[in-house]
Amino acid sequence: DGGITQSPKYLFRKEGQNVTLSCEQNLNHDAMYWYRQDPGQGLRLIYYSQIVNDFQKGDIAEGYSVSREKKESFPLTVTSAQKNPTAFYLCASSSPGGTGELFFGEGSRLTVL
Amino acid sequence: DQQVKQNSPSLSVQEGRISILNCDYTNSMFDYFLWYKKYPAEGPTFLISISSIKDKNEDGRFTVFLNKSAKHLSLHIVPSQPGDSAVYFCAAREDGNKLVFGAGTILRVKS
Protein backbone atom coordinates (compact mmCIF):
# COMPACT_ATOMS: atom_id res chain seq x y z
CA ASP A 1 0.00 0.00 0.00
CA GLY A 2 1.19 3.51 -0.77
CA GLY A 3 1.64 5.82 2.15
CA ILE A 4 3.87 7.56 4.64
CA THR A 5 5.60 5.69 7.43
CA GLN A 6 6.86 7.46 10.52
CA SER A 7 8.95 5.81 13.19
CA PRO A 8 9.14 5.44 16.06
CA LYS A 9 5.54 6.08 17.11
CA TYR A 10 6.60 6.85 20.69
CA LEU A 11 10.00 8.09 21.79
CA PHE A 12 11.42 9.19 25.12
CA ARG A 13 14.51 11.33 25.39
CA LYS A 14 16.55 12.77 28.18
CA GLU A 15 17.26 16.48 28.16
CA GLY A 16 20.40 17.32 26.22
CA GLN A 17 20.11 14.42 23.80
CA ASN A 18 19.50 14.67 20.07
CA VAL A 19 16.89 12.39 18.54
CA THR A 20 16.04 11.61 14.92
CA LEU A 21 12.52 10.88 13.69
CA SER A 22 12.19 8.85 10.52
CA CYS A 23 9.79 9.58 7.65
CA GLU A 24 9.57 7.42 4.52
CA GLN A 25 7.06 7.71 1.67
CA ASN A 26 6.35 5.49 -1.33
CA LEU A 27 3.88 7.83 -3.00
CA ASN A 28 6.55 9.19 -5.39
CA HIS A 29 5.83 12.69 -4.10
CA ASP A 30 8.39 15.41 -4.66
CA ALA A 31 7.56 17.54 -1.63
CA MET A 32 7.81 16.53 2.03
CA TYR A 33 7.03 18.41 5.22
CA TRP A 34 7.43 18.25 8.99
CA TYR A 35 4.78 19.72 11.23
CA ARG A 36 4.53 19.86 14.99
CA GLN A 37 1.25 19.66 16.90
CA ASP A 38 0.80 21.15 20.37
CA PRO A 39 -2.51 21.35 22.23
CA GLY A 40 -4.54 24.40 21.19
CA GLN A 41 -2.02 25.48 18.55
CA GLY A 42 -2.85 23.40 15.54
CA LEU A 43 -0.09 22.23 13.23
CA ARG A 44 2.99 24.39 12.79
CA LEU A 45 5.47 23.94 9.94
CA ILE A 46 9.04 23.07 10.96
CA TYR A 47 10.80 22.33 7.66
CA TYR A 48 9.80 21.43 4.13
CA SER A 49 11.52 20.13 1.03
CA GLN A 50 10.29 20.57 -2.53
CA ILE A 51 12.97 18.40 -4.18
CA VAL A 52 15.86 16.14 -3.26
CA ASN A 53 18.90 17.87 -1.76
CA ASP A 54 16.94 21.04 -1.04
CA PHE A 55 14.91 22.14 1.98
CA GLN A 56 13.62 25.34 3.57
CA LYS A 57 12.86 26.47 7.09
CA GLY A 58 9.26 26.71 8.14
CA ASP A 59 7.81 28.86 10.90
CA ILE A 60 9.47 27.11 13.86
CA ALA A 61 12.76 25.66 12.55
CA GLU A 62 14.95 26.66 15.50
CA GLY A 63 16.37 23.62 17.28
CA TYR A 64 15.59 21.24 14.41
CA SER A 65 17.53 19.95 11.41
CA VAL A 66 16.60 17.88 8.35
CA SER A 67 18.15 16.22 5.32
CA ARG A 68 16.73 15.14 1.97
CA GLU A 69 19.24 12.80 0.36
CA LYS A 70 16.60 10.56 -1.19
CA LYS A 71 13.17 11.34 -2.62
CA GLU A 72 11.55 8.80 -0.31
CA SER A 73 13.09 9.96 2.96
CA PHE A 74 12.97 13.14 5.04
CA PRO A 75 14.33 12.55 8.57
CA LEU A 76 13.95 15.19 11.27
CA THR A 77 16.51 15.64 14.05
CA VAL A 78 15.35 17.30 17.23
CA THR A 79 18.47 18.78 18.77
CA SER A 80 19.23 19.70 22.35
CA ALA A 81 18.82 23.35 21.29
CA GLN A 82 15.06 22.88 20.93
CA LYS A 83 13.67 24.33 24.16
CA ASN A 84 10.29 22.59 24.22
CA PRO A 85 10.67 19.39 22.22
CA THR A 86 7.83 17.40 23.81
CA ALA A 87 5.16 17.30 21.09
CA PHE A 88 3.44 15.22 18.43
CA TYR A 89 5.40 15.33 15.15
CA LEU A 90 3.76 14.79 11.79
CA CYS A 91 5.40 14.13 8.46
CA ALA A 92 3.54 14.79 5.21
CA SER A 93 4.09 14.71 1.48
CA SER A 94 2.44 16.17 -1.60
CA SER A 95 2.70 16.28 -5.35
CA PRO A 96 3.04 19.63 -7.14
CA GLY A 97 0.00 21.67 -8.12
CA GLY A 98 -3.47 20.28 -7.48
CA THR A 99 -5.36 21.46 -4.44
CA GLY A 100 -2.38 21.43 -2.09
CA GLU A 101 -3.56 18.27 -0.35
CA LEU A 102 -0.99 16.85 2.02
CA PHE A 103 -0.85 13.17 2.90
CA PHE A 104 0.15 12.63 6.50
CA GLY A 105 1.87 9.84 8.37
CA GLU A 106 0.59 8.45 11.67
CA GLY A 107 2.82 10.75 13.72
CA SER A 108 5.55 10.36 16.33
CA ARG A 109 5.06 11.32 19.97
CA LEU A 110 8.29 12.64 21.50
CA THR A 111 8.50 13.06 25.27
CA VAL A 112 11.50 14.65 26.93
CA LEU A 113 12.06 13.44 30.47
CA ASP B 1 0.04 36.47 13.95
CA GLN B 2 -2.33 33.64 13.09
CA GLN B 3 -3.35 33.72 9.45
CA VAL B 4 -5.95 30.98 9.89
CA LYS B 5 -8.21 31.04 12.92
CA GLN B 6 -10.72 28.59 14.28
CA ASN B 7 -12.32 30.49 17.11
CA SER B 8 -14.43 27.66 18.53
CA PRO B 9 -12.25 25.17 20.44
CA SER B 10 -15.12 22.70 20.66
CA LEU B 11 -18.60 21.93 19.38
CA SER B 12 -21.17 19.44 20.61
CA VAL B 13 -23.99 18.24 18.32
CA GLN B 14 -26.74 15.66 18.54
CA GLU B 15 -26.55 12.70 16.15
CA GLY B 16 -28.54 13.38 12.97
CA ARG B 17 -28.31 17.16 13.27
CA ILE B 18 -26.07 19.53 11.34
CA SER B 19 -22.53 20.33 12.48
CA ILE B 20 -21.11 23.68 11.36
CA LEU B 21 -17.42 24.35 11.84
CA ASN B 22 -16.08 27.81 11.12
CA CYS B 23 -12.76 29.23 10.01
CA ASP B 24 -11.50 32.76 9.35
CA TYR B 25 -8.38 33.82 7.49
CA THR B 26 -6.45 37.02 6.91
CA ASN B 27 -4.30 36.38 3.82
CA SER B 28 -6.18 37.12 0.60
CA MET B 29 -3.45 35.34 -1.40
CA PHE B 30 -4.49 31.87 -0.23
CA ASP B 31 -5.69 29.97 -3.30
CA TYR B 32 -7.07 26.75 -1.80
CA PHE B 33 -8.72 25.92 1.48
CA LEU B 34 -8.86 22.42 2.95
CA TRP B 35 -10.47 20.63 5.87
CA TYR B 36 -8.77 17.79 7.68
CA LYS B 37 -10.11 15.40 10.29
CA LYS B 38 -7.88 14.01 13.03
CA TYR B 39 -8.29 11.32 15.65
CA PRO B 40 -6.01 11.25 18.74
CA ALA B 41 -2.50 9.87 18.12
CA GLU B 42 -3.12 9.60 14.38
CA GLY B 43 -2.23 11.71 11.38
CA PRO B 44 -4.84 14.07 9.87
CA THR B 45 -6.86 12.78 6.95
CA PHE B 46 -8.09 14.98 4.12
CA LEU B 47 -11.83 15.65 3.98
CA ILE B 48 -12.67 18.26 1.39
CA SER B 49 -11.20 21.32 -0.30
CA ILE B 50 -12.36 24.41 -2.14
CA SER B 51 -10.67 26.71 -4.60
CA SER B 52 -10.65 30.42 -3.83
CA ILE B 53 -12.62 31.02 -7.05
CA LYS B 54 -15.54 28.87 -5.86
CA ASP B 55 -18.06 29.50 -3.12
CA LYS B 56 -19.26 25.97 -2.47
CA ASN B 57 -18.03 22.41 -2.77
CA GLU B 58 -19.98 19.33 -1.77
CA ASP B 59 -18.93 15.72 -1.16
CA GLY B 60 -21.53 13.45 0.32
CA ARG B 61 -22.40 14.61 3.84
CA PHE B 62 -19.70 17.29 3.76
CA THR B 63 -20.10 20.76 2.23
CA VAL B 64 -17.63 23.61 2.42
CA PHE B 65 -18.73 27.21 1.88
CA LEU B 66 -16.35 30.06 1.13
CA ASN B 67 -17.15 33.76 1.60
CA LYS B 68 -14.17 35.62 0.18
CA SER B 69 -15.39 39.08 1.03
CA ALA B 70 -15.66 38.08 4.68
CA LYS B 71 -12.53 35.86 4.53
CA HIS B 72 -14.59 33.11 6.11
CA LEU B 73 -15.23 29.47 5.36
CA SER B 74 -17.34 26.85 7.00
CA LEU B 75 -17.71 23.07 6.92
CA HIS B 76 -21.20 21.62 7.18
CA ILE B 77 -21.71 17.98 8.10
CA VAL B 78 -25.23 16.67 7.54
CA PRO B 79 -26.36 14.42 9.11
CA SER B 80 -23.78 14.22 11.89
CA GLN B 81 -22.77 10.74 13.04
CA PRO B 82 -20.95 9.58 16.20
CA GLY B 83 -17.99 8.52 14.03
CA ASP B 84 -17.57 12.17 13.02
CA SER B 85 -16.34 12.96 16.53
CA ALA B 86 -12.76 14.15 16.02
CA VAL B 87 -10.65 17.29 15.75
CA TYR B 88 -11.25 19.26 12.56
CA PHE B 89 -8.52 21.47 11.14
CA CYS B 90 -9.03 24.21 8.61
CA ALA B 91 -6.01 24.83 6.36
CA ALA B 92 -5.12 27.30 3.64
CA ARG B 93 -2.56 26.93 0.89
CA GLU B 94 0.10 29.56 0.36
CA ASP B 95 3.01 29.65 -2.08
CA GLY B 96 5.01 26.47 -2.58
CA ASN B 97 2.19 24.12 -1.64
CA LYS B 98 2.63 24.96 2.05
CA LEU B 99 -0.46 24.67 4.22
CA VAL B 100 -1.19 27.01 7.12
CA PHE B 101 -3.41 25.36 9.73
CA GLY B 102 -5.88 26.67 12.24
CA ALA B 103 -5.83 25.53 15.88
CA GLY B 104 -8.59 22.98 15.34
CA THR B 105 -12.12 22.43 16.63
CA ILE B 106 -13.08 19.37 18.66
CA LEU B 107 -16.39 18.01 17.41
CA ARG B 108 -18.42 15.71 19.66
CA VAL B 109 -21.46 14.04 18.16
CA LYS B 110 -23.74 12.65 20.85
CA SER B 111 -25.90 9.61 20.18
Interface residues (C-beta under 8 A of the other chain):
Chain A: I4 Q6 A31 Y33 Y35 G40 Q41 G42 L43 R44 L45 Y48 Q50 Q56 G58 F88 L90 A92 S94 P96 G97 T99 G100 E101 L102 F103 F104 G105 E106 G107 R109
Chain B: V4 Q6 P9 D31 Y32 L34 A41 E42 G43 P44 T45 F46 S49 S51 F89 A91 R93 G96 N97 K98 L99 V100 F101 G102 A103 G104
